[in-house]
Amino acid sequence: MPTYRIHRLKDHLRQSFRYAPHTTGRAAVKVRDYEPAASIDAVTPYAAFFALREGGSALEVGDLLETPEGALTIFKFVGFEDAEWAVPAAKPEGVGVDAVPSPASVSA
């Protein structure tokens, strides 16, 4: 039986998540938007949902369940859907403040 790690969406983001339009496909979520919570042993995400609901700490829309392998599912109004952590794009080397030529080197 897998152990799901629970990630709770931060309270100040719940309203915007609640009123955002439903999108299909894998949701990209940001680590900074979630707070780690307890874990629960359950056969499926739906079994975890019902166990948490009966235990008084129900999942709310926007919360995540993470498997030991790192697979994420997000709880939405329509049920659970796949999700993934959004990874910021790496900045190309040489781009930034240090890459800007100095006025002396341009005029020479």
TIVO-2410 file (N, C-alpha, C; in nm, 3 decimals):
# residues 108
REC num residu      c1      c2      c3 atome chaine
REC   1      M   0.086  -0.117   0.000     N      A
REC   1      M   0.000   0.000   0.000    CA      A
REC   1      M   0.090   0.123   0.000     C      A
REC   2      P   0.071   0.211  -0.097     N      A
REC   2      P   0.156   0.332  -0.103    CA      A
REC   2      P   0.128   0.429   0.011     C      A
REC   3      T   0.230   0.504   0.045     N      A
REC   3      T   0.216   0.613   0.142    CA      A
REC   3      T   0.217   0.743   0.063     C      A
REC   4      Y   0.109   0.817   0.071     N      A
REC   4      Y   0.099   0.944   0.000    CA      A
REC   4      Y   0.140   1.057   0.094     C      A
REC   5      R   0.229   1.141   0.047     N      A
REC   5      R   0.266   1.262   0.121    CA      A
REC   5      R   0.171   1.372   0.079     C      A
REC   6      I   0.118   1.443   0.176     N      A
REC   6      I   0.019   1.548   0.149    CA      A
REC   6      I   0.089   1.683   0.142     C      A
REC   7      H   0.055   1.760   0.041     N      A
REC   7      H   0.102   1.899   0.027    CA      A
REC   7      H  -0.022   1.987   0.024     C      A
REC   8      R  -0.033   2.077   0.120     N      A
REC   8      R  -0.150   2.166   0.130    CA      A
REC   8      R  -0.122   2.298   0.058     C      A
REC   9      L  -0.215   2.339  -0.026     N      A
REC   9      L  -0.205   2.469  -0.093    CA      A
REC   9      L  -0.215   2.578   0.013     C      A
REC  10      K  -0.129   2.678   0.003     N      A
REC  10      K  -0.131   2.787   0.102    CA      A
REC  10      K  -0.265   2.859   0.094     C      A
REC  11      D  -0.315   2.898   0.211     N      A
REC  11      D  -0.449   2.956   0.222    CA      A
REC  11      D  -0.473   3.077   0.133     C      A
REC  12      H  -0.373   3.165   0.121     N      A
REC  12      H  -0.394   3.287   0.043    CA      A
REC  12      H  -0.408   3.260  -0.107     C      A
REC  13      L  -0.378   3.137  -0.151     N      A
REC  13      L  -0.389   3.103  -0.294    CA      A
REC  13      L  -0.517   3.025  -0.326     C      A
REC  14      R  -0.591   2.985  -0.225     N      A
REC  14      R  -0.709   2.901  -0.248    CA      A
REC  14      R  -0.815   2.971  -0.332     C      A
REC  15      Q  -0.842   3.098  -0.307     N      A
REC  15      Q  -0.946   3.169  -0.382    CA      A
REC  15      Q  -0.912   3.176  -0.530     C      A
REC  16      S  -0.787   3.210  -0.562     N      A
REC  16      S  -0.751   3.221  -0.703    CA      A
REC  16      S  -0.754   3.084  -0.771     C      A
REC  17      F  -0.717   2.979  -0.699     N      A
REC  17      F  -0.724   2.844  -0.756    CA      A
REC  17      F  -0.870   2.805  -0.779     C      A
REC  18      R  -0.953   2.838  -0.683     N      A
REC  18      R  -1.095   2.801  -0.689    CA      A
REC  18      R  -1.163   2.863  -0.811     C      A
REC  19      Y  -1.129   2.986  -0.846     N      A
REC  19      Y  -1.197   3.055  -0.956    CA      A
REC  19      Y  -1.120   3.048  -1.088     C      A
REC  20      A  -1.008   2.981  -1.090     N      A
REC  20      A  -0.933   2.967  -1.215    CA      A
REC  20      A  -1.008   2.871  -1.308     C      A
REC  21      P  -1.001   2.894  -1.438     N      A
REC  21      P  -1.069   2.803  -1.530    CA      A
REC  21      P  -1.006   2.664  -1.526     C      A
REC  22      H  -1.087   2.562  -1.546     N      A
REC  22      H  -1.037   2.426  -1.548    CA      A
REC  22      H  -0.955   2.403  -1.674     C      A
REC  23      T  -0.840   2.345  -1.658     N      A
REC  23      T  -0.755   2.313  -1.772    CA      A
REC  23      T  -0.734   2.161  -1.775     C      A
REC  24      T  -0.709   2.109  -1.893     N      A
REC  24      T  -0.681   1.967  -1.906    CA      A
REC  24      T  -0.532   1.947  -1.919     C      A
REC  25      G  -0.490   1.826  -1.899     N      A
REC  25      G  -0.348   1.796  -1.909    CA      A
REC  25      G  -0.282   1.803  -1.772     C      A
REC  26      R  -0.155   1.783  -1.772     N      A
REC  26      R  -0.076   1.781  -1.648    CA      A
REC  26      R  -0.060   1.922  -1.594     C      A
REC  27      A  -0.099   1.941  -1.469     N      A
REC  27      A  -0.087   2.072  -1.405    CA      A
REC  27      A   0.057   2.095  -1.358     C      A
REC  28      A   0.109   2.213  -1.382     N      A
REC  28      A   0.242   2.250  -1.333    CA      A
REC  28      A   0.222   2.333  -1.205     C      A
REC  29      V   0.275   2.283  -1.094     N      A
REC  29      V   0.257   2.349  -0.965    CA      A
REC  29      V   0.393   2.392  -0.909     C      A
REC  30      K   0.392   2.500  -0.833     N      A
REC  30      K   0.515   2.555  -0.777    CA      A
REC  30      K   0.532   2.509  -0.633     C      A
REC  31      V   0.652   2.467  -0.599     N      A
REC  31      V   0.683   2.420  -0.465    CA      A
REC  31      V   0.651   2.528  -0.362     C      A
REC  32      R   0.680   2.653  -0.395     N      A
REC  32      R   0.661   2.763  -0.299    CA      A
REC  32      R   0.513   2.786  -0.262     C      A
REC  33      D   0.421   2.734  -0.343     N      A
REC  33      D   0.278   2.752  -0.318    CA      A
REC  33      D   0.220   2.648  -0.222     C      A
REC  34      Y   0.302   2.554  -0.178     N      A
REC  34      Y   0.253   2.443  -0.096    CA      A
REC  34      Y   0.331   2.429   0.033     C      A
REC  35      E   0.259   2.378   0.134     N      A
REC  35      E   0.321   2.347   0.262    CA      A
REC  35      E   0.312   2.197   0.283     C      A
REC  36      P   0.425   2.133   0.317     N      A
REC  36      P   0.421   1.989   0.342    CA      A
REC  36      P   0.334   1.959   0.464     C      A
REC  37      A   0.261   1.851   0.457     N      A
REC  37      A   0.175   1.809   0.568    CA      A
REC  37      A   0.205   1.663   0.600     C      A
REC  38      A   0.112   1.598   0.664     N      A
REC  38      A   0.130   1.459   0.706    CA      A
REC  38      A   0.132   1.365   0.586     C      A
REC  39      S   0.143   1.238   0.614     N      A
REC  39      S   0.135   1.133   0.513    CA      A
REC  39      S   0.020   1.041   0.548     C      A
REC  40      I  -0.025   0.967   0.447     N      A
REC  40      I  -0.135   0.872   0.469    CA      A
REC  40      I  -0.111   0.748   0.383     C      A
REC  41      D  -0.139   0.633   0.441     N      A
REC  41      D  -0.132   0.507   0.367    CA      A
REC  41      D  -0.268   0.482   0.304     C      A
REC  42      A  -0.270   0.461   0.173     N      A
REC  42      A  -0.395   0.434   0.102    CA      A
REC  42      A  -0.363   0.364  -0.029     C      A
REC  43      V  -0.460   0.289  -0.078     N      A
REC  43      V  -0.442   0.214  -0.203    CA      A
REC  43      V  -0.442   0.308  -0.323     C      A
REC  44      T  -0.530   0.409  -0.323     N      A
REC  44      T  -0.543   0.503  -0.434    CA      A
REC  44      T  -0.559   0.644  -0.377     C      A
REC  45      P  -0.543   0.746  -0.461     N      A
REC  45      P  -0.570   0.881  -0.414    CA      A
REC  45      P  -0.713   0.899  -0.363     C      A
REC  46      Y  -0.809   0.831  -0.425     N      A
REC  46      Y  -0.948   0.842  -0.381    CA      A
REC  46      Y  -0.967   0.778  -0.243     C      A
REC  47      A  -0.897   0.667  -0.217     N      A
REC  47      A  -0.903   0.605  -0.084    CA      A
REC  47      A  -0.843   0.699   0.019     C      A
REC  48      A  -0.736   0.768  -0.017     N      A
REC  48      A  -0.676   0.867   0.074    CA      A
REC  48      A  -0.773   0.981   0.099     C      A
REC  49      F  -0.841   1.027  -0.006     N      A
REC  49      F  -0.938   1.135   0.008    CA      A
REC  49      F  -1.047   1.098   0.109     C      A
REC  50      F  -1.105   0.980   0.093     N      A
REC  50      F  -1.214   0.939   0.183    CA      A
REC  50      F  -1.164   0.916   0.325     C      A
REC  51      A  -1.044   0.860   0.341     N      A
REC  51      A  -0.989   0.839   0.475    CA      A
REC  51      A  -0.963   0.972   0.545     C      A
REC  52      L  -0.911   1.069   0.472     N      A
REC  52      L  -0.885   1.201   0.531    CA      A
REC  52      L  -1.015   1.273   0.564     C      A
REC  53      R  -1.114   1.257   0.479     N      A
REC  53      R  -1.243   1.322   0.503    CA      A
REC  53      R  -1.308   1.266   0.630     C      A
REC  54      E  -1.300   1.136   0.648     N      A
REC  54      E  -1.356   1.074   0.768    CA      A
REC  54      E  -1.275   1.110   0.892     C      A
REC  55      G  -1.146   1.135   0.875     N      A
REC  55      G  -1.059   1.167   0.988    CA      A
REC  55      G  -1.065   1.313   1.030     C      A
REC  56      G  -1.137   1.396   0.957     N      A
REC  56      G  -1.151   1.536   0.995    CA      A
REC  56      G  -1.049   1.631   0.935     C      A
REC  57      S  -0.957   1.581   0.855     N      A
REC  57      S  -0.859   1.669   0.790    CA      A
REC  57      S  -0.869   1.651   0.639     C      A
REC  58      A  -0.988   1.674   0.586     N      A
REC  58      A  -1.018   1.650   0.444    CA      A
REC  58      A  -0.927   1.729   0.352     C      A
REC  59      L  -0.900   1.671   0.235     N      A
REC  59      L  -0.829   1.743   0.131    CA      A
REC  59      L  -0.918   1.854   0.080     C      A
REC  60      E  -0.857   1.967   0.045     N      A
REC  60      E  -0.931   2.076  -0.016    CA      A
REC  60      E  -0.886   2.090  -0.160     C      A
REC  61      V  -0.968   2.154  -0.239     N      A
REC  61      V  -0.935   2.174  -0.380    CA      A
REC  61      V  -0.801   2.247  -0.389     C      A
REC  62      G  -0.711   2.190  -0.468     N      A
REC  62      G  -0.578   2.247  -0.486    CA      A
REC  62      G  -0.470   2.172  -0.411     C      A
REC  63      D  -0.508   2.085  -0.316     N      A
REC  63      D  -0.409   2.008  -0.241    CA      A
REC  63      D  -0.350   1.898  -0.329     C      A
REC  64      L  -0.229   1.854  -0.295     N      A
REC  64      L  -0.158   1.752  -0.371    CA      A
REC  64      L  -0.135   1.627  -0.289     C      A
REC  65      L  -0.129   1.514  -0.358     N      A
REC  65      L  -0.081   1.389  -0.300    CA      A
REC  65      L   0.041   1.346  -0.381     C      A
REC  66      E   0.147   1.305  -0.311     N      A
REC  66      E   0.271   1.264  -0.376    CA      A
REC  66      E   0.303   1.120  -0.338     C      A
REC  67      T   0.331   1.036  -0.437     N      A
REC  67      T   0.368   0.898  -0.411    CA      A
REC  67      T   0.515   0.891  -0.371     C      A
REC  68      P   0.558   0.777  -0.316     N      A
REC  68      P   0.701   0.763  -0.282    CA      A
REC  68      P   0.792   0.778  -0.404     C      A
REC  69      E   0.740   0.749  -0.523     N      A
REC  69      E   0.820   0.763  -0.646    CA      A
REC  69      E   0.826   0.908  -0.694     C      A
REC  70      G   0.747   0.996  -0.634     N      A
REC  70      G   0.748   1.137  -0.672    CA      A
REC  70      G   0.635   1.178  -0.765     C      A
REC  71      A   0.546   1.087  -0.802     N      A
REC  71      A   0.433   1.122  -0.888    CA      A
REC  71      A   0.333   1.206  -0.808     C      A
REC  72      L   0.285   1.314  -0.869     N      A
REC  72      L   0.191   1.404  -0.804    CA      A
REC  72      L   0.052   1.392  -0.864     C      A
REC  73      T  -0.048   1.403  -0.778     N      A
REC  73      T  -0.186   1.419  -0.823    CA      A
REC  73      T  -0.245   1.538  -0.749     C      A
REC  74      I  -0.319   1.619  -0.820     N      A
REC  74      I  -0.380   1.738  -0.761    CA      A
REC  74      I  -0.530   1.715  -0.750     C      A
REC  75      F  -0.586   1.758  -0.638     N      A
REC  75      F  -0.729   1.742  -0.616    CA      A
REC  75      F  -0.800   1.864  -0.674     C      A
REC  76      K  -0.888   1.840  -0.772     N      A
REC  76      K  -0.967   1.944  -0.835    CA      A
REC  76      K  -1.115   1.912  -0.815     C      A
REC  77      F  -1.200   2.001  -0.858     N      A
REC  77      F  -1.345   1.980  -0.847    CA      A
REC  77      F  -1.389   1.853  -0.919     C      A
REC  78      V  -1.319   1.817  -1.024     N      A
REC  78      V  -1.358   1.702  -1.105    CA      A
REC  78      V  -1.292   1.573  -1.058     C      A
REC  79      G  -1.212   1.578  -0.955     N      A
REC  79      G  -1.142   1.461  -0.905    CA      A
REC  79      G  -0.992   1.485  -0.902     C      A
REC  80      F  -0.916   1.380  -0.913     N      A
REC  80      F  -0.770   1.391  -0.913    CA      A
REC  80      F  -0.718   1.392  -1.056     C      A
REC  81      E  -0.618   1.475  -1.078     N      A
REC  81      E  -0.551   1.481  -1.208    CA      A
REC  81      E  -0.401   1.484  -1.186     C      A
REC  82      D  -0.326   1.442  -1.287     N      A
REC  82      D  -0.181   1.441  -1.278    CA      A
REC  82      D  -0.126   1.582  -1.266     C      A
REC  83      A  -0.016   1.593  -1.194     N      A
REC  83      A   0.051   1.722  -1.177    CA      A
REC  83      A   0.201   1.697  -1.177     C      A
REC  84      E   0.276   1.804  -1.188     N      A
REC  84      E   0.421   1.797  -1.180    CA      A
REC  84      E   0.474   1.927  -1.122     C      A
REC  85      W   0.588   1.918  -1.056     N      A
REC  85      W   0.649   2.040  -1.003    CA      A
REC  85      W   0.701   2.123  -1.120     C      A
REC  86      A   0.671   2.251  -1.119     N      A
REC  86      A   0.719   2.343  -1.222    CA      A
REC  86      A   0.866   2.372  -1.192     C      A
REC  87      V   0.949   2.347  -1.289     N      A
REC  87      V   1.093   2.370  -1.273    CA      A
REC  87      V   1.127   2.498  -1.350     C      A
REC  88      P   1.184   2.598  -1.281     N      A
REC  88      P   1.218   2.721  -1.353    CA      A
REC  88      P   1.322   2.694  -1.461     C      A
REC  89      A   1.306   2.763  -1.571     N      A
REC  89      A   1.401   2.747  -1.682    CA      A
REC  89      A   1.538   2.796  -1.639     C      A
REC  90      A   1.639   2.722  -1.677     N      A
REC  90      A   1.776   2.760  -1.644    CA      A
REC  90      A   1.818   2.879  -1.731     C      A
REC  91      K   1.888   2.973  -1.669     N      A
REC  91      K   1.937   3.088  -1.746    CA      A
REC  91      K   2.058   3.043  -1.827     C      A
REC  92      P   2.062   3.083  -1.954     N      A
REC  92      P   2.178   3.047  -2.036    CA      A
REC  92      P   2.304   3.112  -1.980     C      A
REC  93      E   2.416   3.042  -1.993     N      A
REC  93      E   2.542   3.098  -1.944    CA      A
REC  93      E   2.579   3.222  -2.024     C      A
REC  94      G   2.637   3.317  -1.955     N      A
REC  94      G   2.680   3.440  -2.020    CA      A
REC  94      G   2.572   3.545  -2.031     C      A
REC  95      V   2.450   3.514  -1.989     N      A
REC  95      V   2.343   3.612  -1.993    CA      A
REC  95      V   2.326   3.668  -1.854     C      A
REC  96      G   2.322   3.799  -1.846     N      A
REC  96      G   2.305   3.863  -1.717    CA      A
REC  96      G   2.382   3.993  -1.712     C      A
REC  97      V   2.400   4.047  -1.594     N      A
REC  97      V   2.467   4.176  -1.578    CA      A
REC  97      V   2.612   4.167  -1.622     C      A
REC  98      D   2.679   4.056  -1.594     N      A
REC  98      D   2.821   4.042  -1.630    CA      A
REC  98      D   2.842   4.036  -1.781     C      A
REC  99      A   2.741   3.998  -1.857     N      A
REC  99      A   2.755   3.983  -2.001    CA      A
REC  99      A   2.737   4.115  -2.076     C      A
REC 100      V   2.690   4.220  -2.010     N      A
REC 100      V   2.670   4.349  -2.075    CA      A
REC 100      V   2.806   4.415  -2.095     C      A
REC 101      P   2.841   4.452  -2.218     N      A
REC 101      P   2.972   4.514  -2.241    CA      A
REC 101      P   2.979   4.652  -2.175     C      A
REC 102      S   3.094   4.684  -2.126     N      A
REC 102      S   3.114   4.815  -2.064    CA      A
REC 102      S   3.123   4.920  -2.175     C      A
REC 103      P   3.089   5.047  -2.144     N      A
REC 103      P   3.095   5.152  -2.246    CA      A
REC 103      P   3.235   5.168  -2.303     C      A
REC 104      A   3.338   5.144  -2.224     N      A
REC 104      A   3.477   5.158  -2.272    CA      A
REC 104      A   3.507   5.056  -2.380     C      A
REC 105      S   3.460   4.934  -2.365     N      A
REC 105      S   3.491   4.830  -2.465    CA      A
REC 105      S   3.410   4.848  -2.592     C      A
REC 106      V   3.295   4.914  -2.585     N      A
REC 106      V   3.212   4.934  -2.704    CA      A
REC 106      V   3.270   5.046  -2.790     C      A
REC 107      S   3.320   5.151  -2.729     N      A
REC 107      S   3.367   5.267  -2.806    CA      A
REC 107      S   3.506   5.246  -2.862     C      A
REC 108      A   3.576   5.143  -2.821     N      A
REC 108      A   3.714   5.122  -2.865    CA      A
REC 108      A   3.722   5.065  -3.003     C      A
***
